Amino acid sequence: MGHLHEECGVFGVYSREADDLAMMTYYALYALQHRGQESAGIVVNDDGVFTYAKGEGLVSEVFHPKNLRSLGKGNIAVGHVRYATTGAKLQQNIQPLIVNHHKGRMALCHNGNLSNSYELRTELEENGAIFHTTTDSEVISYIIVRERLKQDSIEKAVSAAMDVIEGAYSLVISSPQKLIAARDPHGFRPLCYGETDDGKIVFASESCALDAVGAKLVRDLLPGEIAVADSSGIRFDTSKCGKKEKRFCVFEYIYFARPDSVIDGASVSRCRRNAGRFLAMQHPVKADIVIGVPDSGLEAAIGYSQESGIPYAIGFTKNKYIARTFISPDMEQRSQGVGIKLNPIRDVIAGKRVVLIDDSIVRGTTCRHIVGLLWQAGAKEIHFRVSAPPFIGPCYYGTDIDNPDVLIANRMSIGEIAREIGVTTLGYLSIENVRLLSGEDTGFCTACFGGGYPTAVPSDTAKNRFETRISEKKQV
């Protein structure tokens, strides 16, 4: 609480026949809206002619019938919803990024965060590259284009670029004739592949987007895998698979992904219920009801209830007509936003010993406010259970916590945090159990819990590192 921010959502579709792919992409981005709410964009490719619409805001705010119609029909479309983890909330940073070069055009959508973007951008600038955005996604596009000038196909260029870029990246790319999808060798972020009944090939960050457009999930891309869709069908390059240990972001299961998605063969909903069951076994307590903080705490609360036998109850009413609290730009507004967004149901809470379940405690500000609402509603005891371990390390792979000083678990013990947020008891899920959420430890990144970083730590970790560089240059 004081939640982590999502990264981004990507989508791509290939059709042998020109079709209204803009509307299909629009529906898919709606399904991926939870992954990014700052901006959205769609590019439609009609035999190498790229038409786009993008802007700041929610999908419903950016797109309307007129600009969707203006995109026309095409064989390829790619779309993106963004939450900025590198680069400010600026118009020029909105994706898809479109690049022109003498071998054609390219539209790129990126979910994740490079861990060596600062070094690569410095190298590119010193060799004459001129950047138009402050995102690490543009670094990826430059590397791919640089390799495309040497290679005889876009997929070979993407493969060569993967030897250079490090960190988290799930990519969907349109060239004039091909749709390419690629997942980084660690598999930090999700990326899946599906098909429609009429033969369209679809890639998306989550399977819920496939459901939204009537596509059937075929499988997830493997870590390091490249997929290419064109007039001959679909083919896969697995030459980079298995080169590095899988390190899938466990927070996709805990918080980021929609519960109706299936990622790497595991139901997100089941993983969250498993988290609740583990919490009940680790931190049992005598209580009257179990409640979850909407939305990502609800299924863990159900799991806790099922394992403990303590009745599950709906303890909060959620206002469905406002955006998530993290959109507020500062702590004071974030707390005010929580009060507008959530309201406890007094008749359920009053006089009860309450087990409160949520997915994380980051800064502590938001959860302190929610706990206060429960006390005001007449709770007798509040036993706070967190379906993740203490968040103690910054994330360099697509979650915008770049400063460990803001993390309450870095400054306080569990007992001190309990007193700070005002709860009767506090219990976190263990690292051992978080690795088992999907049923077995198939390879998770737990760096933010102190589990060690799978790549070198970046030399400059600030989210706005490229804006800072611009500012410094202006002063020279």
Kinemage of the C-alpha trace (Angstrom):
@kinemage 1
@onewidth
@group {chain A} dominant
@subgroup {mainchain}
@vectorlist {calphas} color= white
{ca met a 1} P 0.000 0.000 0.000
{ca gly a 2} L 1.327 3.247 -1.147
{ca his a 3} L 1.397 0.767 -3.989
{ca leu a 4} L 4.093 -0.049 -6.473
{ca his a 5} L 3.395 1.444 -9.840
{ca glu a 6} L 2.732 -0.702 -12.849
{ca glu a 7} L 5.044 -0.741 -15.820
{ca cys a 8} L 3.336 -0.895 -19.222
{ca gly a 9} L 1.179 -3.106 -21.392
{ca val a 10} L 1.931 -4.097 -24.993
{ca phe a 11} L -0.191 -5.605 -27.748
{ca gly a 12} L 0.311 -6.580 -31.368
{ca val a 13} L -1.779 -8.256 -34.057
{ca tyr a 14} L -0.980 -9.591 -37.540
{ca ser a 15} L -3.661 -10.280 -40.148
{ca arg a 16} L -3.108 -11.742 -43.612
{ca glu a 17} L -5.980 -9.625 -44.902
{ca ala a 18} L -6.291 -5.896 -44.254
{ca asp a 19} L -8.775 -5.424 -41.421
{ca asp a 20} L -9.959 -2.956 -38.791
{ca leu a 21} L -7.129 -3.733 -36.414
{ca ala a 22} L -7.333 -0.345 -34.670
{ca met a 23} L -10.593 -1.269 -32.974
{ca met a 24} L -9.242 -4.687 -32.027
{ca thr a 25} L -6.164 -3.061 -30.491
{ca tyr a 26} L -8.373 -0.543 -28.684
{ca tyr a 27} L -10.262 -3.372 -26.950
{ca ala a 28} L -7.003 -5.098 -26.046
{ca leu a 29} L -5.558 -1.923 -24.512
{ca tyr a 30} L -8.751 -1.531 -22.480
{ca ala a 31} L -8.051 -4.975 -21.024
{ca leu a 32} L -4.454 -3.929 -20.253
{ca gln a 33} L -5.387 -0.542 -18.769
{ca his a 34} L -4.392 -1.682 -15.276
{ca arg a 35} L -0.753 -1.875 -16.443
{ca gly a 36} L -0.474 1.801 -17.340
{ca gln a 37} L -2.744 4.804 -17.041
{ca glu a 38} L -0.574 7.747 -18.071
{ca ser a 39} L -0.800 7.423 -21.849
{ca ala a 40} L -1.818 5.134 -24.677
{ca gly a 41} L -1.062 4.731 -28.360
{ca ile a 42} L -1.896 2.668 -31.441
{ca val a 43} L -0.035 2.324 -34.745
{ca val a 44} L -1.708 0.671 -37.748
{ca asn a 45} L 0.546 -0.562 -40.547
{ca asp a 46} L -0.996 -0.814 -44.019
{ca asp a 47} L 1.695 -2.375 -46.222
{ca gly a 48} L 4.426 -0.167 -44.777
{ca val a 49} L 2.326 2.984 -44.346
{ca phe a 50} L 2.156 3.738 -40.624
{ca thr a 51} L -0.771 5.691 -39.176
{ca tyr a 52} L -0.983 6.421 -35.477
{ca ala a 53} L -3.033 7.955 -32.685
{ca lys a 54} L -1.666 8.480 -29.187
{ca gly a 55} L -1.959 10.814 -26.239
{ca glu a 56} L -1.915 11.288 -22.495
{ca gly a 57} L -4.627 9.755 -20.356
{ca leu a 58} L -6.683 6.583 -20.150
{ca val a 59} L -7.543 4.526 -23.203
{ca ser a 60} L -11.098 5.902 -23.108
{ca glu a 61} L -9.725 9.465 -23.067
{ca val a 62} L -7.137 9.042 -25.816
{ca phe a 63} L -9.249 7.193 -28.387
{ca his a 64} L -12.637 8.043 -29.833
{ca pro a 65} L -14.534 6.936 -32.944
{ca lys a 66} L -13.076 9.644 -35.166
{ca asn a 67} L -9.385 9.012 -34.511
{ca leu a 68} L -9.887 5.234 -34.529
{ca arg a 69} L -11.543 5.484 -37.950
{ca ser a 70} L -8.714 7.698 -39.161
{ca leu a 71} L -6.258 4.854 -38.577
{ca gly a 72} L -7.924 2.886 -41.351
{ca lys a 73} L -7.386 -0.786 -42.092
{ca gly a 74} L -4.086 -2.626 -42.091
{ca asn a 75} L -2.306 -5.942 -41.765
{ca ile a 76} L -0.426 -5.092 -38.560
{ca ala a 77} L -1.252 -3.030 -35.489
{ca val a 78} L 0.638 -2.467 -32.259
{ca gly a 79} L -0.553 -0.738 -29.108
{ca his a 80} L 0.779 0.405 -25.758
{ca val a 81} L -0.425 1.674 -22.390
{ca arg a 82} L 2.222 3.402 -20.304
{ca tyr a 83} L 3.224 4.023 -16.758
{ca ala a 84} L 6.606 5.749 -16.784
{ca thr a 85} L 9.423 3.864 -15.064
{ca thr a 86} L 12.155 5.644 -17.041
{ca gly a 87} L 11.458 9.081 -18.469
{ca ala a 88} L 8.939 11.669 -17.379
{ca lys a 89} L 5.282 11.908 -18.284
{ca leu a 90} L 5.942 13.770 -21.531
{ca gln a 91} L 4.151 13.762 -24.879
{ca gln a 92} L 7.274 12.663 -26.752
{ca asn a 93} L 7.647 9.630 -24.481
{ca ile a 94} L 4.292 8.129 -25.438
{ca gln a 95} L 4.563 4.788 -27.233
{ca pro a 96} L 4.536 3.168 -29.737
{ca leu a 97} L 7.792 4.811 -30.776
{ca ile a 98} L 8.037 5.232 -34.558
{ca val a 99} L 11.470 5.198 -36.190
{ca asn a 100} L 12.295 5.909 -39.855
{ca his a 101} L 15.479 4.544 -41.404
{ca his a 102} L 16.623 3.814 -44.925
{ca lys a 103} L 15.613 0.155 -44.726
{ca gly a 104} L 12.061 1.028 -43.721
{ca arg a 105} L 10.054 2.028 -40.661
{ca met a 106} L 9.596 0.510 -37.264
{ca ala a 107} L 7.021 0.942 -34.492
{ca leu a 108} L 8.153 -0.334 -31.087
{ca cys a 109} L 6.284 -1.047 -27.842
{ca his a 110} L 8.255 -1.892 -24.701
{ca asn a 111} L 7.310 -3.191 -21.275
{ca gly a 112} L 10.113 -3.295 -18.726
{ca asn a 113} L 13.240 -1.373 -17.854
{ca leu a 114} L 16.805 -1.705 -19.116
{ca ser a 115} L 19.518 -1.966 -16.488
{ca asn a 116} L 22.257 -0.679 -18.835
{ca ser a 117} L 20.331 2.083 -20.603
{ca tyr a 118} L 22.502 4.886 -19.191
{ca glu a 119} L 25.697 3.364 -20.525
{ca leu a 120} L 24.162 2.521 -23.902
{ca arg a 121} L 22.659 5.966 -24.339
{ca thr a 122} L 25.979 7.598 -23.480
{ca glu a 123} L 27.735 5.436 -26.075
{ca leu a 124} L 25.111 6.204 -28.723
{ca glu a 125} L 25.219 9.952 -28.071
{ca glu a 126} L 29.007 9.993 -28.261
{ca asn a 127} L 28.685 8.394 -31.695
{ca gly a 128} L 26.263 11.014 -32.971
{ca ala a 129} L 22.829 9.671 -32.023
{ca ile a 130} L 20.215 12.326 -31.314
{ca phe a 131} L 17.496 11.295 -28.900
{ca his a 132} L 13.982 12.689 -29.037
{ca thr a 133} L 12.639 11.093 -25.851
{ca thr a 134} L 13.863 10.470 -22.320
{ca thr a 135} L 12.897 6.791 -22.208
{ca asp a 136} L 15.043 3.697 -22.276
{ca ser a 137} L 12.684 2.371 -24.952
{ca glu a 138} L 14.300 4.728 -27.457
{ca val a 139} L 17.665 3.205 -26.578
{ca ile a 140} L 16.253 -0.174 -27.608
{ca ser a 141} L 14.967 1.260 -30.893
{ca tyr a 142} L 18.377 2.783 -31.699
{ca ile a 143} L 20.188 -0.479 -31.005
{ca ile a 144} L 17.750 -2.449 -33.174
{ca val a 145} L 18.023 0.045 -36.047
{ca arg a 146} L 21.811 0.046 -35.770
{ca glu a 147} L 21.794 -3.729 -36.069
{ca arg a 148} L 19.188 -3.637 -38.848
{ca leu a 149} L 21.642 -1.715 -41.020
{ca lys a 150} L 24.029 -4.676 -40.697
{ca gln a 151} L 21.543 -7.576 -40.854
{ca asp a 152} L 19.333 -8.841 -43.679
{ca ser a 153} L 16.149 -9.086 -41.585
{ca ile a 154} L 14.442 -7.305 -38.708
{ca glu a 155} L 14.351 -10.484 -36.611
{ca lys a 156} L 18.113 -10.894 -36.923
{ca ala a 157} L 18.499 -7.267 -35.878
{ca val a 158} L 16.332 -7.862 -32.793
{ca ser a 159} L 18.385 -10.958 -31.958
{ca ala a 160} L 21.644 -9.015 -32.272
{ca ala a 161} L 20.241 -6.186 -30.138
{ca met a 162} L 19.423 -8.702 -27.401
{ca asp a 163} L 23.138 -9.374 -27.090
{ca val a 164} L 23.630 -5.711 -26.144
{ca ile a 165} L 20.649 -4.623 -24.055
{ca glu a 166} L 20.270 -5.906 -20.484
{ca gly a 167} L 17.405 -5.946 -18.051
{ca ala a 168} L 13.664 -6.356 -18.529
{ca tyr a 169} L 12.018 -6.049 -21.915
{ca ser a 170} L 8.978 -7.561 -23.502
{ca leu a 171} L 8.803 -6.092 -27.003
{ca val a 172} L 6.199 -5.927 -29.745
{ca ile a 173} L 7.550 -4.420 -32.976
{ca ser a 174} L 6.055 -3.702 -36.379
{ca ser a 175} L 8.299 -3.517 -39.414
{ca pro a 176} L 6.764 -2.787 -42.837
{ca gln a 177} L 5.951 -6.466 -43.431
{ca lys a 178} L 6.392 -8.284 -40.114
{ca leu a 179} L 5.183 -8.333 -36.535
{ca ile a 180} L 7.929 -9.300 -34.084
{ca ala a 181} L 7.644 -10.145 -30.397
{ca ala a 182} L 10.571 -10.740 -28.049
{ca arg a 183} L 11.005 -11.515 -24.351
{ca asp a 184} L 14.255 -10.888 -22.505
{ca pro a 185} L 16.414 -13.916 -21.575
{ca his a 186} L 15.515 -13.637 -17.867
{ca gly a 187} L 11.793 -13.444 -18.662
{ca phe a 188} L 11.213 -10.608 -16.191
{ca arg a 189} L 7.950 -9.457 -17.757
{ca pro a 190} L 5.120 -11.507 -19.280
{ca leu a 191} L 4.418 -11.862 -23.000
{ca cys a 192} L 2.005 -14.338 -24.546
{ca tyr a 193} L 0.932 -15.509 -27.987
{ca gly a 194} L -2.543 -16.368 -29.239
{ca glu a 195} L -4.615 -16.798 -32.379
{ca thr a 196} L -8.147 -15.920 -33.446
{ca asp a 197} L -10.522 -18.252 -35.231
{ca asp a 198} L -9.965 -16.354 -38.492
{ca gly a 199} L -6.188 -16.778 -38.289
{ca lys a 200} L -4.982 -13.504 -36.795
{ca ile a 201} L -1.778 -13.806 -34.753
{ca val a 202} L -1.797 -11.870 -31.503
{ca phe a 203} L 0.814 -10.976 -28.858
{ca ala a 204} L 0.017 -9.329 -25.520
{ca ser a 205} L 1.416 -8.672 -22.070
{ca glu a 206} L -1.379 -10.721 -20.508
{ca ser a 207} L -3.868 -13.331 -21.619
{ca cys a 208} L -6.773 -11.138 -20.483
{ca ala a 209} L -6.114 -8.991 -23.581
{ca leu a 210} L -6.427 -12.076 -25.787
{ca asp a 211} L -9.765 -12.854 -24.159
{ca ala a 212} L -10.943 -9.317 -24.869
{ca val a 213} L -10.386 -9.678 -28.622
{ca gly a 214} L -11.606 -13.252 -29.011
{ca ala a 215} L -8.170 -14.839 -29.352
{ca lys a 216} L -7.228 -18.161 -27.799
{ca leu a 217} L -4.078 -18.352 -25.710
{ca val a 218} L -1.560 -20.674 -27.351
{ca arg a 219} L 1.348 -20.201 -24.960
{ca asp a 220} L 3.711 -17.721 -23.339
{ca leu a 221} L 6.892 -16.767 -25.120
{ca leu a 222} L 9.885 -18.381 -23.467
{ca pro a 223} L 12.521 -16.166 -21.838
{ca gly a 224} L 14.844 -15.146 -24.674
{ca glu a 225} L 12.426 -16.195 -27.414
{ca ile a 226} L 11.695 -14.173 -30.562
{ca ala a 227} L 8.488 -14.706 -32.553
{ca val a 228} L 7.903 -13.446 -36.101
{ca ala a 229} L 4.506 -13.233 -37.801
{ca asp a 230} L 4.243 -12.472 -41.502
{ca ser a 231} L 2.522 -13.689 -44.675
{ca ser a 232} L 4.057 -17.156 -44.258
{ca gly a 233} L 2.628 -17.618 -40.740
{ca ile a 234} L 4.480 -17.614 -37.450
{ca arg a 235} L 7.972 -18.858 -36.601
{ca phe a 236} L 10.079 -18.836 -33.465
{ca asp a 237} L 13.757 -18.293 -32.686
{ca thr a 238} L 14.782 -19.987 -29.445
{ca ser a 239} L 18.540 -19.613 -29.896
{ca lys a 240} L 18.765 -17.263 -26.901
{ca cys a 241} L 16.537 -19.340 -24.647
{ca gly a 242} L 18.126 -20.983 -21.633
{ca lys a 243} L 21.185 -18.734 -21.746
{ca lys a 244} L 20.280 -17.081 -18.440
{ca glu a 245} L 18.341 -18.115 -15.358
{ca lys a 246} L 14.652 -17.307 -15.440
{ca arg a 247} L 13.800 -14.421 -13.135
{ca phe a 248} L 10.113 -13.660 -13.617
{ca cys a 249} L 8.864 -10.722 -11.532
{ca val a 250} L 6.867 -12.307 -8.731
{ca phe a 251} L 4.912 -9.062 -8.298
{ca glu a 252} L 3.122 -9.878 -11.548
{ca tyr a 253} L 1.356 -12.605 -9.581
{ca ile a 254} L 1.062 -10.593 -6.366
{ca tyr a 255} L -0.191 -7.293 -7.741
{ca phe a 256} L 0.465 -6.185 -11.323
{ca ala a 257} L -1.469 -8.673 -13.446
{ca arg a 258} L -5.220 -8.998 -13.703
{ca pro a 259} L -6.579 -11.967 -11.726
{ca asp a 260} L -8.222 -13.466 -14.822
{ca ser a 261} L -4.866 -13.714 -16.616
{ca val a 262} L -2.817 -16.874 -16.945
{ca ile a 263} L 0.946 -16.252 -16.996
{ca asp a 264} L 3.554 -18.918 -17.659
{ca gly a 265} L 0.852 -21.534 -17.163
{ca ala a 266} L -0.266 -20.288 -13.737
{ca ser a 267} L -3.566 -18.621 -12.891
{ca val a 268} L -2.945 -15.229 -11.292
{ca ser a 269} L -6.097 -15.671 -9.215
{ca arg a 270} L -4.884 -19.017 -7.859
{ca cys a 271} L -1.453 -17.572 -7.039
{ca arg a 272} L -3.052 -14.832 -4.950
{ca arg a 273} L -5.252 -17.294 -3.104
{ca asn a 274} L -2.158 -19.394 -2.455
{ca ala a 275} L -0.496 -16.314 -0.946
{ca gly a 276} L -3.412 -15.969 1.459
{ca arg a 277} L -3.223 -19.626 2.425
{ca phe a 278} L 0.491 -19.348 3.114
{ca leu a 279} L -0.139 -16.258 5.254
{ca ala a 280} L -2.738 -18.106 7.306
{ca met a 281} L -0.241 -20.900 7.967
{ca gln a 282} L 2.637 -18.527 8.753
{ca his a 283} L 0.722 -15.966 10.798
{ca pro a 284} L -2.405 -17.500 12.392
{ca val a 285} L -4.539 -15.320 14.627
{ca lys a 286} L -7.899 -15.453 16.396
{ca ala a 287} L -10.241 -13.105 14.583
{ca asp a 288} L -13.857 -12.638 13.527
{ca ile a 289} L -13.530 -11.690 9.846
{ca val a 290} L -11.001 -11.530 7.025
{ca ile a 291} L -11.188 -8.598 4.600
{ca gly a 292} L -9.045 -7.557 1.669
{ca val a 293} L -8.098 -4.164 0.338
{ca pro a 294} L -9.547 -3.848 -3.169
{ca asp a 295} L -8.529 -5.056 -5.602
{ca ser a 296} L -5.340 -7.076 -5.350
{ca gly a 297} L -5.842 -7.945 -1.671
{ca leu a 298} L -9.224 -9.576 -2.180
{ca glu a 299} L -8.183 -12.978 -3.501
{ca ala a 300} L -5.414 -13.324 -0.927
{ca ala a 301} L -8.055 -12.573 1.723
{ca ile a 302} L -10.222 -15.365 0.306
{ca gly a 303} L -7.249 -17.734 0.514
{ca tyr a 304} L -6.553 -16.717 4.113
{ca ser a 305} L -10.206 -17.303 4.993
{ca gln a 306} L -10.293 -20.720 3.314
{ca glu a 307} L -7.152 -21.889 5.106
{ca ser a 308} L -7.957 -20.403 8.535
{ca gly a 309} L -11.703 -20.971 8.653
{ca ile a 310} L -12.261 -17.319 9.600
{ca pro a 311} L -15.226 -15.933 7.624
{ca tyr a 312} L -14.451 -13.725 4.625
{ca ala a 313} L -16.298 -10.424 4.423
{ca ile a 314} L -16.428 -7.443 2.100
{ca gly a 315} L -15.091 -4.694 4.335
{ca phe a 316} L -14.704 -1.800 1.906
{ca thr a 317} L -16.808 -0.119 -0.720
{ca lys a 318} L -14.688 0.957 -3.659
{ca asn a 319} L -15.514 3.974 -5.768
{ca lys a 320} L -15.160 2.605 -9.305
{ca tyr a 321} L -15.163 5.994 -10.982
{ca ile a 322} L -11.735 7.270 -9.999
{ca ala a 323} L -8.275 6.168 -11.050
{ca arg a 324} L -5.873 4.319 -8.785
{ca thr a 325} L -4.500 6.283 -5.854
{ca phe a 326} L -0.909 6.247 -7.112
{ca ile a 327} L -1.827 8.673 -9.913
{ca ser a 328} L -1.873 11.424 -7.282
{ca pro a 329} L 1.471 13.227 -7.517
{ca asp a 330} L 2.289 13.647 -3.847
{ca met a 331} L 1.742 11.972 -0.508
{ca glu a 332} L -0.938 14.358 0.752
{ca gln a 333} L -3.030 13.998 -2.375
{ca arg a 334} L -2.472 10.224 -2.356
{ca ser a 335} L -3.944 9.963 1.141
{ca gln a 336} L -6.891 12.146 0.146
{ca gly a 337} L -7.384 9.941 -2.888
{ca val a 338} L -7.598 6.836 -0.694
{ca gly a 339} L -10.410 8.434 1.295
{ca ile a 340} L -12.342 9.081 -1.893
{ca lys a 341} L -11.586 5.675 -3.336
{ca leu a 342} L -12.269 3.396 -0.336
{ca asn a 343} L -14.801 3.572 2.452
{ca pro a 344} L -15.214 0.911 5.162
{ca ile a 345} L -18.586 -0.741 5.695
{ca arg a 346} L -19.210 0.112 9.338
{ca asp a 347} L -21.815 -2.591 9.944
{ca val a 348} L -19.270 -5.246 8.881
{ca ile a 349} L -16.319 -3.799 10.819
{ca ala a 350} L -17.710 -2.460 14.115
{ca gly a 351} L -16.795 -4.569 17.148
{ca lys a 352} L -14.889 -7.124 15.084
{ca arg a 353} L -11.382 -8.525 15.289
{ca val a 354} L -10.294 -7.937 11.708
{ca val a 355} L -7.640 -9.640 9.571
{ca leu a 356} L -6.738 -7.093 6.890
{ca ile a 357} L -4.978 -8.405 3.769
{ca asp a 358} L -3.124 -6.416 1.131
{ca asp a 359} L -0.327 -7.020 -1.347
{ca ser a 360} L 2.470 -4.791 -0.041
{ca ile a 361} L 3.612 -1.987 2.203
{ca val a 362} L 5.933 0.379 0.347
{ca arg a 363} L 6.094 3.762 2.059
{ca gly a 364} L 3.500 3.131 4.756
{ca thr a 365} L 1.517 6.320 4.211
{ca thr a 366} L -1.471 4.857 2.410
{ca cys a 367} L -1.868 1.802 4.623
{ca arg a 368} L -1.739 3.969 7.754
{ca his a 369} L -4.673 5.925 6.355
{ca ile a 370} L -6.661 2.766 5.524
{ca val a 371} L -5.988 1.291 8.947
{ca gly a 372} L -7.234 4.551 10.440
{ca leu a 373} L -10.480 4.192 8.505
{ca leu a 374} L -11.014 0.750 10.052
{ca trp a 375} L -10.430 2.040 13.566
{ca gln a 376} L -12.908 4.840 12.902
{ca ala a 377} L -15.399 2.231 11.706
{ca gly a 378} L -15.179 0.540 15.125
{ca ala a 379} L -12.721 -2.310 14.601
{ca lys a 380} L -11.817 -4.051 17.858
{ca glu a 381} L -8.444 -5.397 16.615
{ca ile a 382} L -6.639 -5.108 13.274
{ca his a 383} L -4.247 -7.888 12.260
{ca phe a 384} L -2.501 -6.810 9.075
{ca arg a 385} L -1.217 -9.539 6.752
{ca val a 386} L 0.847 -8.760 3.645
{ca ser a 387} L 0.923 -11.159 0.689
{ca ala a 388} L 4.561 -10.304 -0.098
{ca pro a 389} L 7.797 -10.141 1.907
{ca pro a 390} L 9.071 -6.763 3.181
{ca phe a 391} L 10.029 -4.541 0.242
{ca ile a 392} L 13.606 -3.515 1.033
{ca gly a 393} L 15.410 -3.111 -2.304
{ca pro a 394} L 14.891 -0.832 -5.306
{ca cys a 395} L 13.726 -2.428 -8.541
{ca tyr a 396} L 15.578 -1.813 -11.807
{ca tyr a 397} L 13.332 -3.915 -14.038
{ca gly a 398} L 10.126 -1.948 -14.478
{ca thr a 399} L 8.815 -1.003 -11.034
{ca asp a 400} L 9.429 2.644 -10.276
{ca ile a 401} L 11.030 2.287 -6.843
{ca asp a 402} L 14.522 3.601 -7.547
{ca asn a 403} L 15.334 4.925 -4.065
{ca pro a 404} L 15.568 2.560 -1.073
{ca asp a 405} L 15.210 5.490 1.332
{ca val a 406} L 11.450 5.698 0.615
{ca leu a 407} L 10.882 2.077 1.679
{ca ile a 408} L 9.554 1.828 5.217
{ca ala a 409} L 10.972 -1.709 5.685
{ca asn a 410} L 14.453 -0.277 5.184
{ca arg a 411} L 14.016 2.073 8.114
{ca met a 412} L 11.988 0.077 10.607
{ca ser a 413} L 11.626 -3.393 12.033
{ca ile a 414} L 8.335 -5.263 11.593
{ca gly a 415} L 7.317 -4.310 15.111
{ca glu a 416} L 8.130 -0.661 14.456
{ca ile a 417} L 6.155 -0.722 11.209
{ca ala a 418} L 3.171 -2.203 13.063
{ca arg a 419} L 3.261 0.671 15.539
{ca glu a 420} L 3.813 3.228 12.785
{ca ile a 421} L 0.770 2.162 10.766
{ca gly a 422} L -1.308 1.492 13.892
{ca val a 423} L -2.156 -2.226 13.725
{ca thr a 424} L -2.490 -4.841 16.460
{ca thr a 425} L -0.164 -7.315 14.715
{ca leu a 426} L 1.674 -7.429 11.404
{ca gly a 427} L 2.840 -10.409 9.356
{ca tyr a 428} L 4.505 -10.707 5.947
{ca leu a 429} L 4.708 -13.613 3.521
{ca ser a 430} L 8.132 -15.265 3.607
{ca ile a 431} L 10.504 -15.271 0.622
{ca glu a 432} L 10.400 -19.076 0.687
{ca asn a 433} L 6.622 -19.110 0.258
{ca val a 434} L 6.460 -16.275 -2.270
{ca arg a 435} L 8.620 -18.425 -4.542
{ca leu a 436} L 5.939 -21.129 -4.390
{ca leu a 437} L 2.906 -19.050 -5.357
{ca ser a 438} L 2.517 -20.760 -8.726
{ca gly a 439} L 2.966 -24.204 -7.176
{ca glu a 440} L 6.720 -24.561 -7.593
{ca asp a 441} L 9.763 -22.329 -7.769
{ca thr a 442} L 10.090 -21.953 -11.534
{ca gly a 443} L 12.460 -18.998 -11.230
{ca phe a 444} L 11.353 -15.695 -9.734
{ca cys a 445} L 13.072 -12.359 -9.281
{ca thr a 446} L 13.017 -11.513 -5.568
{ca ala a 447} L 15.649 -8.757 -5.664
{ca cys a 448} L 13.263 -6.237 -4.102
{ca phe a 449} L 12.958 -8.566 -1.104
{ca gly a 450} L 16.729 -8.850 -0.711
{ca gly a 451} L 17.078 -11.885 -2.956
{ca gly a 452} L 19.943 -10.514 -5.079
{ca tyr a 453} L 19.945 -8.833 -8.488
{ca pro a 454} L 20.172 -11.006 -11.597
{ca thr a 455} L 21.947 -8.267 -13.584
{ca ala a 456} L 24.552 -5.644 -12.752
{ca val a 457} L 23.087 -2.754 -10.758
{ca pro a 458} L 22.740 0.317 -12.998
{ca ser a 459} L 25.274 3.104 -12.578
{ca asp a 460} L 22.473 5.692 -12.533
{ca thr a 461} L 19.179 4.477 -11.110
{ca ala a 462} L 17.030 7.631 -11.006
{ca lys a 463} L 13.772 7.436 -12.950
{ca asn a 464} L 14.442 10.882 -14.442
{ca arg a 465} L 18.114 10.244 -15.204
{ca phe a 466} L 17.810 11.333 -18.830
{ca glu a 467} L 15.927 14.515 -17.944
{ca thr a 468} L 18.743 15.306 -15.513
{ca arg a 469} L 21.296 14.864 -18.280
{ca ile a 470} L 19.371 17.289 -20.478
{ca ser a 471} L 19.226 19.826 -17.652
{ca glu a 472} L 22.946 19.503 -17.000
{ca lys a 473} L 23.779 20.018 -20.669
{ca lys a 474} L 21.692 23.181 -20.823
{ca gln a 475} L 23.820 24.662 -18.080
{ca val a 476} L 27.089 24.086 -19.976
